[in-house]
Amino acid sequence: MSTVEERLEKIESMLVSLVGQQTIREWYSVEQFAEIVGKSEFTVREWARLGRIHAKKQKSGRGAYACWTISHDELMRHQREGLLPSPERHAE
């Protein structure tokens, strides 16, 4: 049986994790968005690249390459409505 201190430490660490997940941000990284929606980072990057979610490239401060970012509004839209239609389907 675990001690009271061990149980309290476990509860505190779980609370920190929950608060981190519930923090509303103006913009989410691919990693953050993927974790929230339960998909892989690769899948979210592909959705952004293919226009299935509204995302934009922003300088990350980590070199010459920009990273995809997704707005909080887009996260809410995705959770309500799902993916945007594939651009190839609109061409038909």
C-alpha positions as CSV (number, residue, x, y, z in Angstrom):
1,M,0.0,0.0,0.0
2,S,1.3,3.4,-0.9
3,T,1.9,6.1,1.7
4,V,-0.2,9.3,1.9
5,E,2.8,11.3,0.6
6,E,3.2,9.0,-2.4
7,R,-0.5,9.3,-3.2
8,L,-0.5,13.1,-2.9
9,E,2.5,13.3,-5.2
10,K,0.7,11.1,-7.8
11,I,-2.4,13.3,-7.5
12,E,-0.4,16.5,-7.9
13,S,1.4,15.2,-11.0
14,M,-1.9,14.2,-12.5
15,L,-3.3,17.7,-11.8
16,V,-0.4,19.3,-13.4
17,S,-0.9,17.2,-16.5
18,L,-4.6,18.0,-16.6
19,V,-4.1,21.7,-16.3
20,G,-1.5,21.6,-19.1
21,Q,-4.0,19.8,-21.4
22,Q,-6.8,22.3,-20.6
23,T,-4.8,25.4,-21.2
24,I,-6.4,27.4,-24.0
25,R,-3.8,28.9,-26.3
26,E,-4.2,31.3,-29.2
27,W,-2.1,29.0,-31.4
28,Y,-1.2,25.3,-31.1
29,S,1.8,23.5,-32.5
30,V,1.3,20.3,-34.5
31,E,2.4,18.3,-31.5
32,Q,-0.1,20.0,-29.2
33,F,-3.0,19.7,-31.7
34,A,-2.2,16.1,-32.3
35,E,-2.3,15.3,-28.6
36,I,-5.6,17.0,-28.1
37,V,-7.4,15.3,-31.1
38,G,-5.7,11.9,-30.5
39,K,-3.9,11.7,-33.8
40,S,-0.2,11.4,-34.8
41,E,1.9,14.5,-35.6
42,F,2.4,13.2,-39.1
43,T,-1.4,13.0,-39.7
44,V,-1.9,16.6,-38.5
45,R,0.9,17.8,-40.7
46,E,-0.7,16.0,-43.7
47,W,-4.1,17.5,-42.9
48,A,-2.4,21.0,-42.8
49,R,-0.5,20.4,-46.0
50,L,-3.6,19.1,-47.8
51,G,-5.9,21.9,-46.6
52,R,-8.0,19.5,-44.5
53,I,-7.6,21.9,-41.5
54,H,-6.9,25.6,-41.5
55,A,-3.2,26.0,-40.5
56,K,-0.5,28.4,-41.4
57,K,3.3,28.3,-41.3
58,Q,5.0,30.5,-38.8
59,K,8.6,31.1,-38.0
60,S,9.5,29.1,-35.0
61,G,12.8,30.6,-34.1
62,R,14.5,27.3,-34.6
63,G,16.2,27.9,-37.9
64,A,15.2,28.7,-41.5
65,Y,12.1,26.4,-41.5
66,A,8.6,27.5,-40.6
67,C,6.4,25.2,-38.6
68,W,2.6,24.6,-39.0
69,T,0.4,26.3,-36.4
70,I,-3.3,25.8,-35.8
71,S,-5.5,28.4,-34.2
72,H,-7.7,27.8,-31.2
73,D,-10.7,28.7,-33.4
74,E,-9.7,26.0,-35.9
75,L,-9.4,23.4,-33.0
76,M,-12.9,24.2,-31.9
77,R,-14.2,24.1,-35.6
78,H,-12.5,20.7,-36.1
79,Q,-14.0,19.3,-32.9
80,R,-17.5,20.4,-34.0
81,E,-17.4,19.7,-37.7
82,G,-14.4,17.4,-38.4
83,L,-12.0,17.7,-41.4
84,L,-12.6,20.1,-44.2
85,P,-13.5,18.5,-47.6
86,S,-10.5,17.4,-49.6
87,P,-9.6,20.0,-52.3
88,E,-9.5,17.2,-55.0
89,R,-13.2,16.6,-54.4
90,H,-14.1,20.2,-55.0
91,A,-12.3,20.1,-58.4
92,E,-14.8,17.6,-59.7
